[in-house]
Amino acid sequence: MEKEKIVWIALIAIIIFLVWETLKELISPIVFGIAATYIAYPFHIKLSRKLGKKLSVLLLSALLAIFTILFFIGVTLWITDTLRNLYAYLNSFFSWLGSLNVPSFLSSIFDAMATSFPQKLRDILLQYTLSLPKLALQLIVFLAVFYATLSNSDFLAREIYELLPSSNRELGEKLIEKVRDTVDAILKTWLFFSIIKGMFLTIGFYLFEISNVAGSIAAGVLCVILELLPVVGGWIMWLAGAIILWKKSTLLALLFSIYGILTISPVPDYTLKSRFTKGRASVSSVVALVGIFGGLIAFGAVGIILGPIAIGLLLALIDAWKEIKLKQPSKARHSQDA
């Protein structure tokens, strides 16, 4: 019997090892594909009522495929200049950030980010772009995962709950709820609005001729990063663009400032964002900051999602442990009374 257990354990270990070796280079597109499905699911529900589930999946997959192709073309054409501009922007930004008078814990976080983040971001981007065939393969996997998970979203949701153990089902459901709340806050609020604002800033920088295509894309990427920080925000980028334009034309600087106020900050923060987040659980900005950037440094691009989820699960386990501790004294009192 013991030999049989050892054989089964060894067999399972070998299978897990082989699966990991097969998928480890594709973890990022798989995670991002699942994340894209999570974001698109509410739109899929609305579209499926009008068009049917199959047509809704095909339409959303086609739209994502178009954006993916455009992204690949952009990487092919402008990645070198974009990386150079982004690295220069990041160095300037962290130099300015270090001069701010902020609480000591935030200052320590900013110092750590200034030391490691620019180089880490550059390494991550180069990892995905040095080999265009590898990037193309990852994008294909990303689209395939999106299509498969969106097509079977209802089935997958049921399977997750059915896999929960009956003995600790309440804890499992609480962990799933915590993951859902964290992913909602990170993907559907922070990252979604940050990326939209970054796109608007990129368009603004290019249309107002503040920079070329590569410089505008780099400014948009930095805008996304700034929007994830709790103290600063994307307004710094449109303000910097307005200052640059002021030297050329006062009118253009004023027009770009109005554009930035309406599309980047603060108008969207007090109108669209507040409506979009209504009724959703909030996540501490410090937790999100540490989770996103800590995950990015530790795991690469996929850490943007995995980092906050890991911290959210840890907080959920701590809450569950506190509840157990609170219940134990009451059980002890009941047993003594008996």
C-alpha positions as CSV (number, residue, x, y, z in Angstrom):
1,M,0.0,0.0,0.0
2,E,2.8,2.4,0.9
3,K,4.6,1.6,-2.4
4,E,1.4,2.3,-4.3
5,K,1.1,5.7,-2.6
6,I,4.8,6.5,-3.4
7,V,4.3,5.6,-7.0
8,W,1.2,7.8,-7.3
9,I,2.9,10.7,-5.6
10,A,5.9,10.4,-7.9
11,L,3.6,10.1,-11.0
12,I,1.6,13.2,-9.9
13,A,4.9,15.1,-9.3
14,I,6.2,14.2,-12.8
15,I,3.0,15.2,-14.4
16,I,3.0,18.6,-12.6
17,F,6.6,19.1,-13.5
18,L,5.9,18.4,-17.2
19,V,2.9,20.6,-17.3
20,W,4.8,23.4,-15.7
21,E,7.7,23.1,-18.1
22,T,5.2,23.1,-21.0
23,L,3.3,26.2,-19.8
24,K,5.8,28.3,-17.9
25,E,6.6,30.5,-20.9
26,L,2.9,30.9,-21.6
27,I,1.7,31.8,-18.1
28,S,1.5,35.5,-18.9
29,P,-0.7,35.3,-22.0
30,I,-2.9,32.7,-20.2
31,V,-3.4,35.0,-17.1
32,F,-4.0,38.0,-19.3
33,G,-6.4,36.1,-21.4
34,I,-8.4,35.1,-18.3
35,A,-8.3,38.7,-17.1
36,A,-9.5,40.0,-20.5
37,T,-12.4,37.5,-20.2
38,Y,-13.3,38.8,-16.8
39,I,-13.4,42.4,-18.0
40,A,-15.4,41.4,-21.2
41,Y,-17.9,39.2,-19.4
42,P,-20.4,41.9,-18.4
43,F,-20.4,43.1,-22.1
44,H,-20.8,39.5,-23.2
45,I,-23.9,39.1,-21.1
46,K,-25.5,42.3,-22.5
47,L,-24.6,41.4,-26.1
48,S,-25.8,37.8,-25.8
49,R,-29.3,38.9,-24.9
50,K,-29.5,40.7,-28.3
51,L,-27.2,38.6,-30.5
52,G,-27.0,35.2,-28.8
53,K,-24.0,33.8,-27.0
54,K,-22.0,32.5,-30.0
55,L,-22.3,35.7,-32.0
56,S,-21.4,37.7,-28.9
57,V,-18.3,35.6,-28.3
58,L,-17.2,35.9,-31.9
59,L,-17.8,39.7,-32.0
60,L,-15.8,40.4,-28.8
61,S,-13.0,38.0,-29.9
62,A,-12.9,39.8,-33.3
63,L,-12.6,43.2,-31.6
64,L,-9.9,41.9,-29.3
65,A,-8.0,40.4,-32.3
66,I,-8.0,43.7,-34.1
67,F,-6.6,45.5,-31.1
68,T,-4.0,42.7,-30.7
69,I,-2.9,43.0,-34.3
70,L,-2.6,46.8,-34.0
71,F,-0.5,46.2,-30.8
72,F,1.8,43.8,-32.6
73,I,2.2,46.3,-35.5
74,G,3.0,49.1,-33.0
75,V,5.6,47.0,-31.2
76,T,7.2,46.1,-34.5
77,L,7.4,49.7,-35.6
78,W,8.1,51.8,-32.5
79,I,9.3,49.6,-29.6
80,T,13.0,50.8,-29.7
81,D,12.2,54.6,-29.7
82,T,9.3,54.0,-27.2
83,L,11.6,52.2,-24.7
84,R,14.2,55.0,-25.0
85,N,11.6,57.7,-24.3
86,L,9.9,55.7,-21.5
87,Y,13.2,55.2,-19.8
88,A,14.0,58.9,-19.9
89,Y,10.5,59.8,-18.7
90,L,10.8,57.4,-15.8
91,N,14.2,58.6,-14.6
92,S,12.9,62.2,-14.7
93,F,9.7,61.3,-12.9
94,F,11.4,59.3,-10.1
95,S,13.9,62.2,-9.6
96,W,10.9,64.5,-9.1
97,L,9.1,62.0,-6.9
98,G,12.1,61.7,-4.6
99,S,11.9,65.5,-3.9
100,L,8.2,65.3,-2.6
101,N,7.4,65.6,1.1
102,V,5.4,62.5,1.7
103,P,5.0,60.1,4.7
104,S,8.1,58.0,5.5
105,F,6.5,54.6,4.4
106,L,5.6,56.1,1.0
107,S,9.0,57.6,0.6
108,S,10.6,54.2,1.2
109,I,8.4,52.6,-1.4
110,F,9.2,55.4,-3.9
111,D,12.9,55.0,-3.3
112,A,12.7,51.2,-3.8
113,M,10.7,51.7,-7.0
114,A,13.2,54.4,-8.3
115,T,16.0,51.9,-7.8
116,S,14.5,48.8,-9.4
117,F,11.4,49.7,-11.3
118,P,12.7,51.5,-14.5
119,Q,15.2,48.8,-15.2
120,K,12.7,46.0,-14.4
121,L,10.1,47.5,-16.6
122,R,12.6,47.8,-19.4
123,D,13.7,44.2,-19.0
124,I,10.0,43.0,-19.0
125,L,9.2,44.9,-22.2
126,L,12.4,43.7,-23.9
127,Q,11.6,40.1,-22.9
128,Y,8.3,40.4,-24.8
129,T,9.7,42.2,-27.8
130,L,13.2,41.0,-28.5
131,S,11.7,37.9,-30.2
132,L,8.8,38.9,-32.4
133,P,7.9,35.3,-33.3
134,K,7.7,34.5,-29.6
135,L,5.5,37.6,-29.0
136,A,3.3,36.6,-31.9
137,L,2.9,33.1,-30.3
138,Q,2.0,34.6,-27.0
139,L,-0.6,36.9,-28.5
140,I,-2.2,33.9,-30.3
141,V,-2.3,32.0,-27.0
142,F,-3.8,35.1,-25.4
143,L,-6.6,35.2,-28.0
144,A,-7.2,31.5,-27.8
145,V,-7.5,31.6,-24.0
146,F,-9.9,34.6,-24.2
147,Y,-12.1,32.8,-26.7
148,A,-12.1,29.5,-24.8
149,T,-12.8,31.0,-21.4
150,L,-15.5,33.4,-22.7
151,S,-17.2,30.6,-24.5
152,N,-17.3,28.4,-21.4
153,S,-17.5,31.1,-18.8
154,D,-20.7,29.9,-17.1
155,F,-19.4,26.3,-17.0
156,L,-16.0,27.4,-15.5
157,A,-17.7,29.5,-12.8
158,R,-19.8,26.5,-11.7
159,E,-16.8,24.2,-11.8
160,I,-14.8,26.5,-9.5
161,Y,-17.5,26.3,-6.8
162,E,-18.0,22.6,-7.2
163,L,-14.2,22.0,-6.5
164,L,-14.5,23.6,-3.1
165,P,-14.1,21.1,-0.3
166,S,-17.2,20.5,1.8
167,S,-15.4,20.7,5.1
168,N,-14.1,24.3,4.6
169,R,-16.6,25.5,2.0
170,E,-17.3,28.7,3.8
171,L,-13.6,29.7,3.8
172,G,-13.3,28.7,0.1
173,E,-16.2,30.9,-0.8
174,K,-14.8,33.7,1.2
175,L,-11.4,33.4,-0.6
176,I,-13.2,33.4,-4.0
177,E,-15.2,36.5,-3.0
178,K,-12.0,38.2,-1.9
179,V,-10.4,37.4,-5.2
180,R,-13.4,38.7,-7.1
181,D,-13.4,42.0,-5.1
182,T,-9.7,42.4,-5.6
183,V,-9.8,41.7,-9.4
184,D,-12.9,44.0,-9.7
185,A,-11.0,46.8,-8.1
186,I,-7.8,46.3,-9.9
187,L,-8.9,45.3,-13.4
188,K,-12.3,47.0,-13.8
189,T,-11.4,50.2,-11.9
190,W,-7.7,50.9,-11.6
191,L,-6.2,49.3,-14.6
192,F,-9.2,49.9,-16.9
193,F,-9.4,53.6,-16.2
194,S,-5.6,54.0,-16.2
195,I,-5.3,52.4,-19.6
196,I,-8.1,54.5,-21.0
197,K,-6.4,57.7,-19.7
198,G,-3.1,56.6,-21.1
199,M,-4.7,56.2,-24.5
200,F,-6.2,59.6,-24.4
201,L,-2.9,61.1,-23.3
202,T,-1.1,59.3,-26.2
203,I,-3.6,60.7,-28.7
204,G,-3.3,64.2,-27.1
205,F,0.5,64.2,-27.2
206,Y,0.5,63.2,-30.8
207,L,-2.3,65.5,-32.1
208,F,-0.9,68.5,-30.3
209,E,2.5,67.6,-31.7
210,I,4.1,67.5,-28.2
211,S,6.1,64.4,-29.3
212,N,6.4,61.9,-32.1
213,V,4.5,58.6,-32.1
214,A,7.1,56.7,-30.0
215,G,7.3,59.6,-27.5
216,S,3.5,59.8,-27.3
217,I,3.2,56.1,-26.6
218,A,5.9,56.3,-23.9
219,A,4.0,59.2,-22.3
220,G,0.8,57.2,-22.4
221,V,2.5,54.2,-20.7
222,L,3.9,56.5,-18.0
223,C,0.4,58.0,-17.5
224,V,-0.9,54.5,-16.8
225,I,1.8,54.0,-14.2
226,L,1.1,57.3,-12.5
227,E,-2.6,56.6,-12.3
228,L,-1.8,53.5,-10.3
229,L,0.0,55.5,-7.6
230,P,-2.0,56.8,-4.7
231,V,-0.4,60.2,-4.2
232,V,0.2,61.4,-7.8
233,G,-1.8,60.7,-11.0
234,G,-2.0,61.2,-14.8
235,W,-2.6,64.9,-14.4
236,I,1.2,65.3,-14.1
237,M,1.6,64.2,-17.7
238,W,-1.0,66.6,-19.2
239,L,0.5,69.4,-17.0
240,A,4.0,68.6,-18.3
241,G,2.6,68.6,-21.9
242,A,0.9,71.9,-21.3
243,I,4.2,73.4,-20.0
244,I,6.0,72.2,-23.1
245,L,3.3,73.7,-25.4
246,W,3.3,77.0,-23.4
247,K,6.8,77.7,-24.9
248,K,5.4,77.3,-28.4
249,S,1.8,78.7,-28.2
250,T,-0.3,79.9,-25.2
251,L,-3.5,79.0,-27.0
252,L,-2.4,75.4,-27.7
253,A,-1.3,75.0,-24.1
254,L,-4.7,76.2,-22.8
255,L,-6.5,73.9,-25.3
256,F,-4.4,70.9,-24.2
257,S,-5.0,71.7,-20.6
258,I,-8.7,71.6,-21.2
259,Y,-8.3,68.4,-23.1
260,G,-6.4,66.9,-20.2
261,I,-8.9,68.1,-17.6
262,L,-11.8,66.6,-19.5
263,T,-10.2,63.3,-20.6
264,I,-7.5,62.4,-18.0
265,S,-8.0,64.2,-14.6
266,P,-9.9,65.4,-12.6
267,V,-13.2,65.4,-14.5
268,P,-13.3,61.6,-15.2
269,D,-12.4,60.8,-11.6
270,Y,-15.5,62.6,-10.3
271,T,-17.9,61.6,-13.0
272,L,-17.3,58.3,-14.8
273,K,-15.1,56.6,-12.2
274,S,-17.5,57.2,-9.3
275,R,-20.4,55.8,-11.3
276,F,-18.5,52.9,-12.5
277,T,-17.3,51.9,-9.0
278,K,-20.6,52.3,-7.3
279,G,-21.6,49.2,-5.4
280,R,-18.2,47.5,-5.7
281,A,-15.9,46.6,-2.9
282,S,-13.0,49.0,-2.5
283,V,-9.4,48.0,-2.1
284,S,-6.9,50.0,-0.1
285,S,-4.7,52.2,-2.4
286,V,-1.6,51.2,-0.4
287,V,-2.5,47.5,-0.8
288,A,-3.1,48.0,-4.5
289,L,0.2,49.9,-4.9
290,V,2.3,47.3,-3.1
291,G,0.5,44.5,-4.8
292,I,0.8,45.9,-8.4
293,F,4.4,47.1,-8.3
294,G,5.6,44.4,-5.9
295,G,4.0,41.8,-8.2
296,L,5.5,43.5,-11.3
297,I,9.0,43.4,-9.8
298,A,8.6,39.8,-8.5
299,F,6.7,38.1,-11.3
300,G,7.0,40.4,-14.3
301,A,4.0,41.7,-16.3
302,V,1.7,39.0,-14.9
303,G,2.5,40.3,-11.4
304,I,0.2,43.3,-12.0
305,I,-2.7,40.8,-11.5
306,L,-1.1,38.2,-9.3
307,G,0.4,40.6,-6.8
308,P,-2.8,42.3,-5.6
309,I,-4.6,38.9,-5.6
310,A,-1.9,37.3,-3.4
311,I,-2.2,40.2,-0.9
312,G,-6.0,40.0,-1.0
313,L,-5.9,36.3,-0.3
314,L,-3.5,36.9,2.6
315,L,-5.8,39.5,4.1
316,A,-8.8,37.1,3.7
317,L,-6.9,34.3,5.5
318,I,-6.0,36.7,8.3
319,D,-9.7,37.7,8.6
320,A,-10.7,34.0,8.7
321,W,-8.1,33.3,11.4
322,K,-9.4,36.2,13.5
323,E,-13.0,34.9,13.2
324,I,-11.8,31.4,14.3
325,K,-10.0,33.0,17.3
326,L,-13.1,34.9,18.2
327,K,-15.3,31.8,18.0
328,Q,-12.9,29.6,20.2
329,P,-13.4,31.5,23.5
330,S,-17.2,31.4,23.0
331,K,-17.1,27.6,22.4
332,A,-14.9,27.2,25.5
333,R,-17.4,29.2,27.6
334,H,-20.2,27.0,26.4
335,S,-18.4,23.8,27.3
336,Q,-17.6,25.1,30.8
337,D,-21.3,26.0,31.3
338,A,-22.3,22.5,30.3
